[in-house]
Amino acid sequence: MRKEMLNLKIMRPINREIAAQVATLASRYDCTFVMEFANSIVNMKSMLGLLSQMLPMNDTVALRTEGDGENEAMDAMLKLVKKFEK
């Protein structure tokens, strides 16, 4: 299992385009890929799940991967998130 804390302020608001990019990338990997915050766990492979969540006020979430390709999946997601920085 790999877990990374991430500030999603750079991705706010999560719109359809961002959710589609995140879900498409996460779906390329066989591992479990979730976002955790407060009392919520969101499947990163689900565009609808990403769009339906209210992110925490401090914008900090945990990304967790577990299974085959977990490190590659996390590295790819962190690289994608950096593209949203302005």
MODELLER restraints for C-alpha pairs under 7 A, 6 or more apart:
rsr = mdl.restraints
at = mdl.atoms
rsr.add(forms.Gaussian(group=physical.xy_distance, feature=features.Distance(at['CA:1:A'], at['CA:65:A']), mean=5.77, stdev=0.5))
rsr.add(forms.Gaussian(group=physical.xy_distance, feature=features.Distance(at['CA:1:A'], at['CA:66:A']), mean=4.39, stdev=0.5))
rsr.add(forms.Gaussian(group=physical.xy_distance, feature=features.Distance(at['CA:1:A'], at['CA:67:A']), mean=6.90, stdev=0.5))
rsr.add(forms.Gaussian(group=physical.xy_distance, feature=features.Distance(at['CA:2:A'], at['CA:64:A']), mean=5.68, stdev=0.5))
rsr.add(forms.Gaussian(group=physical.xy_distance, feature=features.Distance(at['CA:2:A'], at['CA:65:A']), mean=5.33, stdev=0.5))
rsr.add(forms.Gaussian(group=physical.xy_distance, feature=features.Distance(at['CA:2:A'], at['CA:66:A']), mean=6.42, stdev=0.5))
rsr.add(forms.Gaussian(group=physical.xy_distance, feature=features.Distance(at['CA:2:A'], at['CA:70:A']), mean=6.79, stdev=0.5))
rsr.add(forms.Gaussian(group=physical.xy_distance, feature=features.Distance(at['CA:2:A'], at['CA:71:A']), mean=6.91, stdev=0.5))
rsr.add(forms.Gaussian(group=physical.xy_distance, feature=features.Distance(at['CA:3:A'], at['CA:62:A']), mean=6.53, stdev=0.5))
rsr.add(forms.Gaussian(group=physical.xy_distance, feature=features.Distance(at['CA:3:A'], at['CA:63:A']), mean=5.62, stdev=0.5))
rsr.add(forms.Gaussian(group=physical.xy_distance, feature=features.Distance(at['CA:3:A'], at['CA:64:A']), mean=4.42, stdev=0.5))
rsr.add(forms.Gaussian(group=physical.xy_distance, feature=features.Distance(at['CA:3:A'], at['CA:65:A']), mean=6.54, stdev=0.5))
rsr.add(forms.Gaussian(group=physical.xy_distance, feature=features.Distance(at['CA:4:A'], at['CA:62:A']), mean=5.58, stdev=0.5))
rsr.add(forms.Gaussian(group=physical.xy_distance, feature=features.Distance(at['CA:4:A'], at['CA:63:A']), mean=5.28, stdev=0.5))
rsr.add(forms.Gaussian(group=physical.xy_distance, feature=features.Distance(at['CA:4:A'], at['CA:64:A']), mean=6.58, stdev=0.5))
rsr.add(forms.Gaussian(group=physical.xy_distance, feature=features.Distance(at['CA:5:A'], at['CA:60:A']), mean=6.81, stdev=0.5))
rsr.add(forms.Gaussian(group=physical.xy_distance, feature=features.Distance(at['CA:5:A'], at['CA:61:A']), mean=5.79, stdev=0.5))
rsr.add(forms.Gaussian(group=physical.xy_distance, feature=features.Distance(at['CA:5:A'], at['CA:62:A']), mean=4.44, stdev=0.5))
rsr.add(forms.Gaussian(group=physical.xy_distance, feature=features.Distance(at['CA:5:A'], at['CA:63:A']), mean=6.30, stdev=0.5))
rsr.add(forms.Gaussian(group=physical.xy_distance, feature=features.Distance(at['CA:6:A'], at['CA:60:A']), mean=5.54, stdev=0.5))
rsr.add(forms.Gaussian(group=physical.xy_distance, feature=features.Distance(at['CA:6:A'], at['CA:61:A']), mean=5.47, stdev=0.5))
rsr.add(forms.Gaussian(group=physical.xy_distance, feature=features.Distance(at['CA:6:A'], at['CA:62:A']), mean=6.07, stdev=0.5))
rsr.add(forms.Gaussian(group=physical.xy_distance, feature=features.Distance(at['CA:7:A'], at['CA:59:A']), mean=5.37, stdev=0.5))
rsr.add(forms.Gaussian(group=physical.xy_distance, feature=features.Distance(at['CA:7:A'], at['CA:60:A']), mean=4.35, stdev=0.5))
rsr.add(forms.Gaussian(group=physical.xy_distance, feature=features.Distance(at['CA:7:A'], at['CA:61:A']), mean=6.41, stdev=0.5))
rsr.add(forms.Gaussian(group=physical.xy_distance, feature=features.Distance(at['CA:8:A'], at['CA:59:A']), mean=5.21, stdev=0.5))
rsr.add(forms.Gaussian(group=physical.xy_distance, feature=features.Distance(at['CA:8:A'], at['CA:60:A']), mean=6.18, stdev=0.5))
rsr.add(forms.Gaussian(group=physical.xy_distance, feature=features.Distance(at['CA:9:A'], at['CA:59:A']), mean=5.54, stdev=0.5))
rsr.add(forms.Gaussian(group=physical.xy_distance, feature=features.Distance(at['CA:10:A'], at['CA:84:A']), mean=6.09, stdev=0.5))
rsr.add(forms.Gaussian(group=physical.xy_distance, feature=features.Distance(at['CA:10:A'], at['CA:85:A']), mean=5.54, stdev=0.5))
rsr.add(forms.Gaussian(group=physical.xy_distance, feature=features.Distance(at['CA:11:A'], at['CA:84:A']), mean=6.16, stdev=0.5))
rsr.add(forms.Gaussian(group=physical.xy_distance, feature=features.Distance(at['CA:14:A'], at['CA:51:A']), mean=6.58, stdev=0.5))
rsr.add(forms.Gaussian(group=physical.xy_distance, feature=features.Distance(at['CA:15:A'], at['CA:51:A']), mean=6.85, stdev=0.5))
rsr.add(forms.Gaussian(group=physical.xy_distance, feature=features.Distance(at['CA:19:A'], at['CA:47:A']), mean=5.29, stdev=0.5))
rsr.add(forms.Gaussian(group=physical.xy_distance, feature=features.Distance(at['CA:19:A'], at['CA:50:A']), mean=6.07, stdev=0.5))
rsr.add(forms.Gaussian(group=physical.xy_distance, feature=features.Distance(at['CA:19:A'], at['CA:51:A']), mean=6.61, stdev=0.5))
rsr.add(forms.Gaussian(group=physical.xy_distance, feature=features.Distance(at['CA:20:A'], at['CA:47:A']), mean=5.82, stdev=0.5))
rsr.add(forms.Gaussian(group=physical.xy_distance, feature=features.Distance(at['CA:22:A'], at['CA:44:A']), mean=6.90, stdev=0.5))
rsr.add(forms.Gaussian(group=physical.xy_distance, feature=features.Distance(at['CA:23:A'], at['CA:44:A']), mean=5.60, stdev=0.5))
rsr.add(forms.Gaussian(group=physical.xy_distance, feature=features.Distance(at['CA:23:A'], at['CA:45:A']), mean=4.27, stdev=0.5))
rsr.add(forms.Gaussian(group=physical.xy_distance, feature=features.Distance(at['CA:23:A'], at['CA:46:A']), mean=5.67, stdev=0.5))
rsr.add(forms.Gaussian(group=physical.xy_distance, feature=features.Distance(at['CA:23:A'], at['CA:47:A']), mean=5.46, stdev=0.5))
rsr.add(forms.Gaussian(group=physical.xy_distance, feature=features.Distance(at['CA:24:A'], at['CA:45:A']), mean=6.82, stdev=0.5))
rsr.add(forms.Gaussian(group=physical.xy_distance, feature=features.Distance(at['CA:26:A'], at['CA:33:A']), mean=6.58, stdev=0.5))
rsr.add(forms.Gaussian(group=physical.xy_distance, feature=features.Distance(at['CA:26:A'], at['CA:44:A']), mean=6.11, stdev=0.5))
rsr.add(forms.Gaussian(group=physical.xy_distance, feature=features.Distance(at['CA:26:A'], at['CA:45:A']), mean=5.23, stdev=0.5))
rsr.add(forms.Gaussian(group=physical.xy_distance, feature=features.Distance(at['CA:26:A'], at['CA:73:A']), mean=6.83, stdev=0.5))
rsr.add(forms.Gaussian(group=physical.xy_distance, feature=features.Distance(at['CA:27:A'], at['CA:45:A']), mean=5.18, stdev=0.5))
rsr.add(forms.Gaussian(group=physical.xy_distance, feature=features.Distance(at['CA:29:A'], at['CA:69:A']), mean=6.44, stdev=0.5))
rsr.add(forms.Gaussian(group=physical.xy_distance, feature=features.Distance(at['CA:29:A'], at['CA:73:A']), mean=6.24, stdev=0.5))
rsr.add(forms.Gaussian(group=physical.xy_distance, feature=features.Distance(at['CA:30:A'], at['CA:68:A']), mean=5.97, stdev=0.5))
rsr.add(forms.Gaussian(group=physical.xy_distance, feature=features.Distance(at['CA:30:A'], at['CA:69:A']), mean=6.75, stdev=0.5))
rsr.add(forms.Gaussian(group=physical.xy_distance, feature=features.Distance(at['CA:31:A'], at['CA:65:A']), mean=6.33, stdev=0.5))
rsr.add(forms.Gaussian(group=physical.xy_distance, feature=features.Distance(at['CA:31:A'], at['CA:66:A']), mean=5.40, stdev=0.5))
rsr.add(forms.Gaussian(group=physical.xy_distance, feature=features.Distance(at['CA:31:A'], at['CA:67:A']), mean=4.38, stdev=0.5))
rsr.add(forms.Gaussian(group=physical.xy_distance, feature=features.Distance(at['CA:31:A'], at['CA:68:A']), mean=5.13, stdev=0.5))
rsr.add(forms.Gaussian(group=physical.xy_distance, feature=features.Distance(at['CA:31:A'], at['CA:69:A']), mean=6.06, stdev=0.5))
rsr.add(forms.Gaussian(group=physical.xy_distance, feature=features.Distance(at['CA:31:A'], at['CA:70:A']), mean=5.70, stdev=0.5))
rsr.add(forms.Gaussian(group=physical.xy_distance, feature=features.Distance(at['CA:32:A'], at['CA:65:A']), mean=5.42, stdev=0.5))
rsr.add(forms.Gaussian(group=physical.xy_distance, feature=features.Distance(at['CA:32:A'], at['CA:66:A']), mean=5.15, stdev=0.5))
rsr.add(forms.Gaussian(group=physical.xy_distance, feature=features.Distance(at['CA:32:A'], at['CA:67:A']), mean=6.31, stdev=0.5))
rsr.add(forms.Gaussian(group=physical.xy_distance, feature=features.Distance(at['CA:33:A'], at['CA:43:A']), mean=6.22, stdev=0.5))
rsr.add(forms.Gaussian(group=physical.xy_distance, feature=features.Distance(at['CA:33:A'], at['CA:44:A']), mean=5.56, stdev=0.5))
rsr.add(forms.Gaussian(group=physical.xy_distance, feature=features.Distance(at['CA:33:A'], at['CA:45:A']), mean=6.98, stdev=0.5))
rsr.add(forms.Gaussian(group=physical.xy_distance, feature=features.Distance(at['CA:33:A'], at['CA:64:A']), mean=5.81, stdev=0.5))
rsr.add(forms.Gaussian(group=physical.xy_distance, feature=features.Distance(at['CA:33:A'], at['CA:65:A']), mean=4.59, stdev=0.5))
rsr.add(forms.Gaussian(group=physical.xy_distance, feature=features.Distance(at['CA:33:A'], at['CA:66:A']), mean=6.82, stdev=0.5))
rsr.add(forms.Gaussian(group=physical.xy_distance, feature=features.Distance(at['CA:34:A'], at['CA:41:A']), mean=6.43, stdev=0.5))
rsr.add(forms.Gaussian(group=physical.xy_distance, feature=features.Distance(at['CA:34:A'], at['CA:42:A']), mean=5.39, stdev=0.5))
rsr.add(forms.Gaussian(group=physical.xy_distance, feature=features.Distance(at['CA:34:A'], at['CA:43:A']), mean=4.61, stdev=0.5))
rsr.add(forms.Gaussian(group=physical.xy_distance, feature=features.Distance(at['CA:34:A'], at['CA:44:A']), mean=5.06, stdev=0.5))
rsr.add(forms.Gaussian(group=physical.xy_distance, feature=features.Distance(at['CA:34:A'], at['CA:63:A']), mean=5.86, stdev=0.5))
rsr.add(forms.Gaussian(group=physical.xy_distance, feature=features.Distance(at['CA:34:A'], at['CA:64:A']), mean=5.33, stdev=0.5))
rsr.add(forms.Gaussian(group=physical.xy_distance, feature=features.Distance(at['CA:34:A'], at['CA:65:A']), mean=6.57, stdev=0.5))
rsr.add(forms.Gaussian(group=physical.xy_distance, feature=features.Distance(at['CA:35:A'], at['CA:41:A']), mean=5.70, stdev=0.5))
rsr.add(forms.Gaussian(group=physical.xy_distance, feature=features.Distance(at['CA:35:A'], at['CA:42:A']), mean=5.08, stdev=0.5))
rsr.add(forms.Gaussian(group=physical.xy_distance, feature=features.Distance(at['CA:35:A'], at['CA:43:A']), mean=6.57, stdev=0.5))
rsr.add(forms.Gaussian(group=physical.xy_distance, feature=features.Distance(at['CA:35:A'], at['CA:44:A']), mean=6.38, stdev=0.5))
rsr.add(forms.Gaussian(group=physical.xy_distance, feature=features.Distance(at['CA:35:A'], at['CA:61:A']), mean=6.56, stdev=0.5))
rsr.add(forms.Gaussian(group=physical.xy_distance, feature=features.Distance(at['CA:35:A'], at['CA:62:A']), mean=5.63, stdev=0.5))
rsr.add(forms.Gaussian(group=physical.xy_distance, feature=features.Distance(at['CA:35:A'], at['CA:63:A']), mean=4.58, stdev=0.5))
rsr.add(forms.Gaussian(group=physical.xy_distance, feature=features.Distance(at['CA:35:A'], at['CA:64:A']), mean=6.30, stdev=0.5))
rsr.add(forms.Gaussian(group=physical.xy_distance, feature=features.Distance(at['CA:36:A'], at['CA:42:A']), mean=6.46, stdev=0.5))
rsr.add(forms.Gaussian(group=physical.xy_distance, feature=features.Distance(at['CA:36:A'], at['CA:61:A']), mean=5.78, stdev=0.5))
rsr.add(forms.Gaussian(group=physical.xy_distance, feature=features.Distance(at['CA:36:A'], at['CA:62:A']), mean=5.03, stdev=0.5))
rsr.add(forms.Gaussian(group=physical.xy_distance, feature=features.Distance(at['CA:36:A'], at['CA:63:A']), mean=6.35, stdev=0.5))
rsr.add(forms.Gaussian(group=physical.xy_distance, feature=features.Distance(at['CA:37:A'], at['CA:61:A']), mean=5.11, stdev=0.5))
rsr.add(forms.Gaussian(group=physical.xy_distance, feature=features.Distance(at['CA:37:A'], at['CA:62:A']), mean=6.45, stdev=0.5))
rsr.add(forms.Gaussian(group=physical.xy_distance, feature=features.Distance(at['CA:42:A'], at['CA:49:A']), mean=6.13, stdev=0.5))
rsr.add(forms.Gaussian(group=physical.xy_distance, feature=features.Distance(at['CA:42:A'], at['CA:50:A']), mean=6.78, stdev=0.5))
rsr.add(forms.Gaussian(group=physical.xy_distance, feature=features.Distance(at['CA:43:A'], at['CA:49:A']), mean=6.53, stdev=0.5))
rsr.add(forms.Gaussian(group=physical.xy_distance, feature=features.Distance(at['CA:44:A'], at['CA:50:A']), mean=6.73, stdev=0.5))
rsr.add(forms.Gaussian(group=physical.xy_distance, feature=features.Distance(at['CA:65:A'], at['CA:74:A']), mean=6.68, stdev=0.5))
